[in-house]
């Protein structure tokens, strides 16, 4: 069977870390007999430079025609503060999420044993941590209308509208419930039902779906308390489902429990296609880091683990996904580190050396 993949390296360190993911794909072809049909294209500042837009419509369409999309990172200082929003590199990922209806962002926060001491928290609080945050990504305050800055009563006022429909809540909750069934069977839904009407609706709908998933233990928590609990006792959670705004905040908070953004992958799932597969995009959660681009300092682990998620969720290659995750863990156990996760007793290696070490650990 041939799997079609579209690679979108993007800007900054994006091409460097994508190169390391391609090494893993090449190994899977040679050693596991898996055939990939790989295409690449431009997004972000790289696309603006050549095509004057952050992402072309034909790239969006190409995303629909493949089994999965692997995305690097977008952003470049030369486009900071540009007057026209449609010329900002970051619009690329926002447009892809909206046009492809990528509504469920899966962000795992897993602490590798060798890196428990790298966390911002005490190692006993995070050792063995393995949680998943499911964030809704196409609705809520980031997309609600009306929005903008207006002049009222002699002063400017900024407006953003927070809205959710029943169907938008239900479909992301279905993903979270299904993941809970495959994991430890615990789901915590976070919102602000005490002060927000959209939060009340969110809680009602998630609670109303519970009877369809009898094996899942459901709890509810206000999002501000959820943030506190993530740094107080993070291992109480298995799967967390939340809206776009709170998910943005909580997933970044959870990322620091692991010690570095350079370790964290993500998946963003859309609706099922006619062949039963999800439209899906996979990307590391870190940014384009233009300050270290081209220096061999970037950590490719989040990119490689994003590929592992792609293997698992889109291609159903669970064995191969586990192999990649185990290879990363083995490399870290050997004390090999990129600079962002280095300790005094570890060996600091470059981006390409880390990719090579992970491929070697696969053998």
BELVENLIN-V30454 format. One record per backbone hydrogen bond with DSSP energy under -0.5 kcal/mol. CO is the residue of the C=O (numbers start at 0). NH is the residue of the N-H. If there is no record, write none. Layout:
# BELVENLIN-V30454
<<CO NH> <CO NH>>
This chain:
# BELVENLIN-V30454
<<0 34> <2 4> <2 36> <3 66> <3 67> <4 38> <5 69> <6 40> <7 71> <8 72> <10 13> <12 16> <13 17> <14 18> <15 19> <16 20> <17 21> <18 22> <19 23> <20 24> <21 25> <22 26> <23 27> <24 28> <25 29> <26 30> <26 31> <27 31> <27 33> <28 32> <33 35> <34 2> <35 37> <36 4> <38 6> <42 45> <43 47> <44 48> <45 49> <46 50> <46 51> <46 52> <47 51> <53 43> <55 58> <55 59> <56 60> <57 61> <58 62> <59 63> <60 63> <60 64> <61 64> <62 65> <67 5> <68 70> <68 281> <69 7> <70 283> <72 10> <75 78> <76 79> <78 81> <82 84> <83 86> <84 87> <85 53> <87 90> <88 91> <89 92> <89 93> <90 94> <91 95> <92 96> <93 97> <94 98> <95 99> <96 101> <97 100> <100 102> <102 104> <102 136> <103 105> <103 268> <104 106> <104 134> <105 107> <105 266> <106 132> <108 130> <109 111> <111 114> <112 115> <114 117> <115 118> <121 124> <121 125> <122 126> <125 128> <128 110> <130 108> <131 133> <131 239> <132 106> <132 134> <133 241> <134 104> <138 141> <139 142> <139 143> <143 160> <147 158> <149 151> <149 156> <151 154> <154 151> <156 149> <158 147> <160 143> <160 162> <162 139> <164 168> <165 169> <166 170> <167 171> <168 172> <169 173> <170 174> <171 175> <172 176> <173 177> <174 178> <175 179> <176 180> <177 181> <178 182> <179 182> <179 184> <184 216> <185 238> <186 188> <186 218> <187 240> <188 220> <189 242> <190 222> <191 194> <191 195> <195 199> <196 200> <197 201> <198 202> <199 203> <200 204> <201 205> <202 206> <203 207> <204 208> <205 208> <206 209> <208 211> <209 212> <212 215> <215 217> <216 186> <218 188> <220 190> <221 225> <222 226> <223 227> <224 228> <225 229> <226 230> <227 230> <227 231> <228 232> <232 235> <233 236> <237 131> <238 187> <239 133> <240 189> <241 135> <242 246> <243 247> <244 248> <245 249> <246 250> <247 251> <248 252> <249 253> <250 254> <251 255> <252 255> <253 256> <254 257> <254 259> <255 119> <259 262> <260 263> <261 301> <262 264> <263 284> <265 282> <266 105> <267 280> <268 102> <268 103> <270 278> <272 275> <276 272> <278 269> <279 68> <280 267> <281 70> <282 265> <287 12> <288 291> <289 292> <291 294> <291 296> <295 350> <297 299> <299 303> <300 304> <301 305> <302 306> <303 307> <304 308> <305 309> <306 310> <307 311> <308 312> <309 313> <309 314> <310 316> <315 317> <316 320> <317 321> <318 322> <319 323> <320 324> <321 325> <322 326> <323 327> <324 328> <325 329> <326 330> <327 331> <328 332> <329 333> <330 335> <331 334> <334 346> <336 348> <337 340> <338 341> <342 345> <345 347> <346 336> <349 353> <350 354> <351 355> <352 356> <353 357> <354 358> <355 359> <356 360> <357 361> <358 361> <358 362> <359 362>>
